[in-house]
């Protein structure tokens, strides 16, 4: 069993020794750092799975913010003991994505979703990371950062600091801000958000669409986002690269990489193509749980998991 927790949504999947997959519907975010409803959301996504959990021999929980704030680690651990009553381990969700991308091989993973972080393992196999400091003063290049930058650029347009009339018009329409003054609309929308982190991050999808349509302000935002993630990647490369060795493979995870423009820009900055993830993050959790259970988890099993997860994803979008 694997749980892939995120700031905006969560996923749960079960796998058997033949590589068969059962993937539960996507649930709400389960970030204990900023979401008071995280525990209820975790319980909700597991409703109806009691029999499956009882048959589970091992589980990996990828939870946002784990191993970063000791008090949050205690909360996560206590809740997991109560809700997931089987052998389990907890990872930071970004390291679970790393396991999915590389399944035991070395590399550097760039994650840009609601938040952002880049991770790798050094020559001694120890994990290392850059970014992931949260939306208050970090997470540059993430969905939240893109959304916050869009708000900033819209405010600049209102003030006449950086005129961008088409961008401002589209932004006000997006937030349904056409019935008040522009300033009042932006302030009312932002201060009325129920869960600021995920709702600001959700703006990134519209920014990407506008960038693809040629809006220069949106294009600048995505280019800047790619530049921030690139800086994080280079910081980790410097820590994991052995003197004289070729640059390590890099891979990716997170919703921001659904933007073709962002991905192209980051690939251009990197100077080489990314290695496609072998498994998505939830698959990294299943691989880790299988290894914890003593299953072979060989290439054939990994390929079956990848196909099963792809089929589940295709089915959920049709």
Phi, psi and omega in degrees: 000142175224142173240122177254100181268146178216175180289332184250332182205166181222154180225150176227138178217152176237144177225151176251180186291343178271355183093009175292145187237141166229119188245125181277161178301152179295137178249183180281172184295149181227056177260109183291344182292322187225005185236102181300339181268010188301317183293319177296322179294321178295316179298321183295320183288343179263356181302132180088358182255014184303318180293321178296316181297321179298332179271355184284136180260340180198147181220148172236129178249117175263109188239136183294134177085357181294142181073012179250325182230110186307320181296323178291323178301319179296317179298313179301314184296316180296318180293318180297320178299326183277322187268323183250085189274050176221170176304127183207163171224156180245135175236157164299138185299333179289323177290331174293321176296322177300314178300321178294319183293319191245347180033060174093351179267157180285157177167183178235128181252127173259118177249126175223100177233233173301316173248188179216148176194150174239133184228158175199187174230136183281185185298336178268004180083006180278139180291146174219155187212158172221142182084197180075025183275359178093164188287344181298317180213020181210216182057034180299137180085357181279175174300319178297315181299318179298315179296317179294323178293326176296318176299318180297314180294324176296320179293323176299320180294320178298318184280350182081012180288314177226088183303127178210070189300319182291319178297315181296317179300315179295320182294316179296322177295321181298318182266013180056045184253046183255001183256358177232180172295156179305315181298315180295323180297313182294314179297317182295318180297309185295316183281352178260006182289138179282319177226091192303317187298309183286326182285326174291318179299328181296341177295337186301327181297318178292321179300319179297316180298318179293322178297317178296330178278358174102006180292121185293326180293315178297321179296320178297321180297313181292323177296319178294321178299315178298321179298321178295315180295322178302316179300321179293318179300315182295325178297320180285321176306319182296335182269335183256346184279126178278140182308128178085348181278157176294158177301139181292156173300148173235150179221188191210160174201158176107155188295333182295333179287356170288345175280115179296323181294314178300313183294320177298317182295316179294320178298320177299315180295322180291330181079010177201153183289149176285158171273119180302140180301134178295320178224153171289170183308316180299327176293325175299323177293319178296319178299316178296320179293321179296317177296322179296327180278354181086012177286154180299319180049049182277186183301320180297318179294316180299317179297321178294320178296315180300315180293318180297318179292323177296319179295319178298318180296317179298319182294326182286345182255004181249000000 
